[in-house]
């Protein structure tokens, strides 16, 4: 089983960025955090926690680490891994992003009765921190993201939260496929308002691609990216102006698809706690076929199958909307790619495509630079003959610079772009 064919243009997206926390506001005071957490009431968390709190479920947060000493997370953070500093076990967050996501997933608050601070969607789930971003590094390699996902699978995670948007990468694709085949649900940020396409791993049909909505259920302009037929959105969830934990016992209010992704990861944790025998596909069904339809009828380019309805996901029944647009329960894999595999090929190698394109870009740049240099030298030589001055020696070993790697901002920034997804069938890896 392989990922569906992607466009070559999408393969040229080579940077990895944190997909959320745009619009950072002034740090919130602890006593106002719960009052500002509009999603707690919107999702009916207080009532639904009478059904389940996510106990027994482990959610891996593949991110910048998690501050295990934060009052709202104390006792909920397991020893994890830091790919760059094993001594921290992932329980240190120098950048703040991972701590915020962990609190939205499994924050338990603090103070009498846990009434202060952040209340997560699944407060009794355990957080497994997986640090994949090196301090000071502006970007995250997709191979590091793949390594983090694989480590989380091996460590026993039930859900993997990826509030990141990365480039298409075969190793990352295989990691998502492996998670799906092992009944581990990867929930990933689709992207924010400065992103052109749905990034990886949200682009993979074995993950849940998430966009953000505001308190009125309107798609967040800053916390969303438009899906397409080939790169669709799965679901939308609260992600606009959510208050979350920051390292050092602090809080911040921010917007982005990262926050919405954490909310959905918490929802999946509750579903897994309440329905522990569901397969990955059945979990997708229960989550997506109980959403509130929004935007265009059916599957929408921004809302996907709809807005998260946590009560229906826990107490209702899937309505079959996905199977009505698919020939079978499990979606089919791309036919061209399947034929290529049968012939002994894995299909298009986008890494090779990127390399070839970049080589041509560098070659053309050198060609143009050489022509310009020759013209300048001839003009200079003519000038020197006219004036009687000697020509300066040409510099060597300094050809035109390679094109800059397309990148994105990190931390408290966002990503986006529009396109129409239509009412397409689900496309997830088969169990074959």
N, C-alpha and C positions, 0 to 999 in steps of 0.2 A: 504494500500500500504506500502510495506517495502523495505528495501535495499536488494540488491542481496547478496547471500551467499558469505562469504569471507573465505579464508583459515585460519586454526588455526595458521599457522606460521605468517601470517600478523597480527593476533590478539595479538601476543606477542610484537608488537612494542608499547611500553607503554610511550614513551616520546613525548613531544611536543616541537617543535623548530621553530624559525623564519627561513623561508625558503630561505632568499635571502642574499643580499649584501655580497657576497664574493668578494675578491680582492679589498678591499677599497683602493683608491688611495689618494694622498695628496689632501686636500680640494681645490676645484676649485675656482678661483676668479670670482666674479659676471660678469665681462665684457666678460669672455670667456665661460660662461655657455651655452648660446644659440649656439655658434659656435661648442661646443663639443656635442651638443644634436643631434647626427646623426639620431635618430629615427624621429625627427620632419620632416626632409626632406623625409625620407624613407616612412613615413605614409602619406605624403602630407597634413599635418595638416593645413598649411596656406590656401590652396585651399579648403579643405573640411570644414573648419570653415565657409565658405560662405554658406554652406548648413545648418549646425547646430553646435552649440557650447555646446550642452547638457543642455541648460537652462530649468529649471523646473524639473530636475532629481536630486534625492538625492542619493549619494553613501556613504554607511557606510563603514568606515575603521576600521575593528576589529583588533586591533594591540596594540601598546604601547602608544597610545595617539597621538595627533597632535598639533604642535606648532602653535596656531592660530595667533601669532604675526609675523610670518615669512613674509617678504615683498611680497613673491610670492603667499601667501595664505590668506593674510589679506582680510577680508570681505567674504571669501568663506567657513569658518568653523563654522558650527552651534553648539550650545550647545549640548553636547552629554552626555556620562556617563563614569565614572571611577568606576569599580567594587570594588576598594579598597580605593578610596578617592573621595567621591562625590563632594567635594568642587571644584575640577578642571573641572568638566563636560567634561572630556576627552580632554580639550583644552590645556593640558600641556604634553610635551613629554620629559622625562628625559633620554631616551635611543636612540631616533633618528630614529628608524625604521619606525614608523607610519607616521612621517612627510615626509620622503622620498617618501613613497607610495602615500600619499595624493597629493604631488606636481606633481607626474607623472600622476595622474588622473585628477586633476583640478587646477594645477598651472596656474596663470594668468600673471606671469612675473611682472616686475615693471619698473619704469622709464618712459620716454616719449614713449607713445604708447605701453607700456608693452613689449618693445623690449629686455629688459635685464632679466636675470634669467630664471627660468624653465617655459616652456609653456606646460601645461597638454593637454592630449587628449581631455578632455571635460572641457574647462576653465570656463564655466558658470554653470557647475553642482555644487551642494553644497555638502560639505563633512560633514558627521555625524560621529564624532569620538567615538569609543567604546574601552575603555582601559581595556584589560583583563590580562595584565601582571603586576604583582606586582614588585615594585622596588627591585632589588637585588635577585629576584627569578630566578634561572637558567632555569626553565621549566615552561610550561603553561599547566594547567590541561585541558583535553578535555571538562570537564563539564563547565569550565569557558568559553571556546570557544562557547559551546552550549548556555550558558546564554547570551553571547554577540550577537549571531545571533538572538536569540529570542527577545532580547531587540530591536535590529535594525528593525526587522519585525514590532513590535508593535509601534515603533517610526515613521514608514512611509517610511523606506528606499525602494528605487526601485532596487538598486544593492547593494550587500554586497561583499566587497573585503576582502579576507582572504589570506594574504601573509604569511601563516603559514603552517606547516605540523605537524599533530598530530596523535595520536593513534586512532584505531577504537573504537568507543564508541556508545552505543545504544542511549544515550541521544543526542549526537552530530548528529547521523543519523536522529533522529526525527526532530531536528531543521532544518536540510537541507531540509528534506521532507516538512516540514511546510512552509519553504520559497518558494519552488517550487509551492506548491499548492496555495500560495498567490501571485503568479506571481512576486516573488522577486528572482532575479538571483544571485546565489552564485558563485563567481569566485574565484578559489582557486589554490594556488601554488602546483604543482605536487611534487616538491622536488628538491634537488640539488645533487652534485656528491658524497656525502658520505651517501646517503640514499639508502636503499635496495629496497624498494617498494614505489609506489605512496601512500602518506599518506592521512589521512582524514583532511578536508572533500573533498579533490579532488577525493578521491576514490569513493565517492558516485555518483551514476548515475544522481542525481538531481543537480549536480554542474558542472562547466566547469573547467576541469583540464588543467593547463597551464605549458608548458615548455618554455625555453628561446632560442633565436637564436641570432647570432651576426649580424654585419652590412652587411655581405654577404649572409645572410639567412641560414647560416650553424648552426646546432644545437650547443648550448653552452655546452661544456663538463662539465663545473662547474655549470651551471645553468639548469640542466635537470636530469631527472630520466627516465629509460625505463619503458614503459607501458607493460601490459600483456593483454591477452584476458579477464581476470577477473577484471583487474585494468587498464583500457586504458587511454591514453592521449587524450584530446579533440582538442587542438590547440597549436601552437607555436607562439611566438610573440617576438619583440625586448626585450632583457634583458641583453645583454652583454655590459659592460662598459657604463652604462647610468648615466648621471649626474643628481642629484636630490637634493632637499633641505634638510638641517639639522637644528635642533633647533639653535636659536640664529642668524638667518640671514646668516648661512653658507651653504656650498654645499659639496657634496662628489660624487665621481664617483665609481660605484660598479657594480657587476655582480650577477645575481641570478634569480631563477624562481619567486621570490617575485616581482622583477621589472617588469617582463613580465606579471605577474598577474595584476599589477596595470594598465599596458597598455591596457590589454583586458577589465578590468573593465571600463576604460574610453571609449573604443569602444562600450561596451554594453550601456553605458549612452547615447552615440550619437544615437545608434539605437533606444533606448527607446524614446528619444526626437523626432526623425524623424518619428517613427512609434509607437505612444503611445497606439494603440489598439491591439498590438500583444500579444498573450499568451506567457507563458514561453517557451513552445515547439516551437512556431513560431520564437521566439527570438533566440533560439538555432539554428534553421534551417538557419535563415538569417546570423548568425555569422559563423557557421561551414560549410555551403554549398556554401559559397562564398570565401573560403580560396584558396590560391595557393597551389596546390599539391606539396609535397616535400618528399624526401626520397623514400621509396618503393611506387609504384603506389597504390592508394587507401589509406586506413588507415594505418598509419605507427606507429611503436612502440615509436618513439621519437617525430615526428611532429604531431601525431594524424591525423586529417582530413587535415591538412596543415598549412601554415603560414598565419597569419592575413592579409587580404586584405581589408583595411578600406574603400577604394573607392567602391569596389564591394559590401561590406556589406551595404553601404548607398545608392548606386544607382543601383546596379544590382539586380538579382533575384536568389534565391536559386536554385541550379541545380538538386536537388533531389537525390544526391549521397547517403544520409542516407537511404532514403526509398527504394532504389534499393537493399539494403542488409538486410532490415527488412521486415517481412511479413506484417506489418501494420504501419501506421504513428507513433503510440506510441509503443515503445518497450515493450516486455512482461516482466513480473516480473518472477524471478526464480521459476520454477515449484515446486521444492522440498520445498521451503520456503512457497509457497502458500498453498501446501498440509498440511504443518505443522500448518499453521495458521487456516486452515479449521478444523483441529482436535483440535483446542483450544490452540495451541502453537505458540509462536512468532519465533520458529526456534532456532538454536543454540545460546546460550548465551555466547558470547566470553569473557565476564567478568568472568563468572564461569570457562571457560576453562583456562584463565590466572591464576586464583586463584588455581585451582587444580594442574596445572603444577608447580606453585611456591611452593605449599605445598609439592609436591613430591621432588622438588629440595632441599628444606630445610631439609626434612626428610632424604633424601639420604646423604646430607652433614653432618647431625648430626650422622647418622649411621657410615659413614666413619670416622668422627672425633672421635666417641666413640671407634671404633676399634683401631684407631691409639693411642688414649689415654691409652687404656688398655695395648697395646703392650709396650708403653713407661713406664707405671707404673710397669709392670712386670719386664722389663729390669732394671728399677731403683731399684726395690725391691731386685732383684738378686744382683745388684751391691752393695747395702747397706749391704746385708747379708755378701757379700764377704769382705767389708771394715770395717764393724762394725759401720757405720754411720746411724743415724736415718733418715727415709724418711720425706720429707717436706709435709705438708698437701696440698691436692689438692685444687685448686681454685674452687669455686662454683658460679653458677649464670652467667656463661659467656660461653654459648654454641656457636657453630659456627655462624658467622654473616650471616644474610639473603643475598641472592644474590643481587648485585647492580641493581637498575632499569636501563634498557637500556636507554641511554640518547643521547643527541646531543648537539652541541654547539649552542650559540645564538648570536644575533647581527650580526656582520660582518663575518659570516661564511656561508658555503654551505652544500649541500647533493647530492647521485646517485646510479645507478646499471643498467645493461642491461637485456632485454628479448624481445620477439617478440610479437606484438599485433595482427598482421594479419589484414584482412579486415573484421572486425566484425561490426555488426549492432550497431546503437546507443542503449543505454539502459538507459532510463530515467523513472522516476516514471509515472505511468498512472494517469489520472485525476479521477480515480474511488475512 
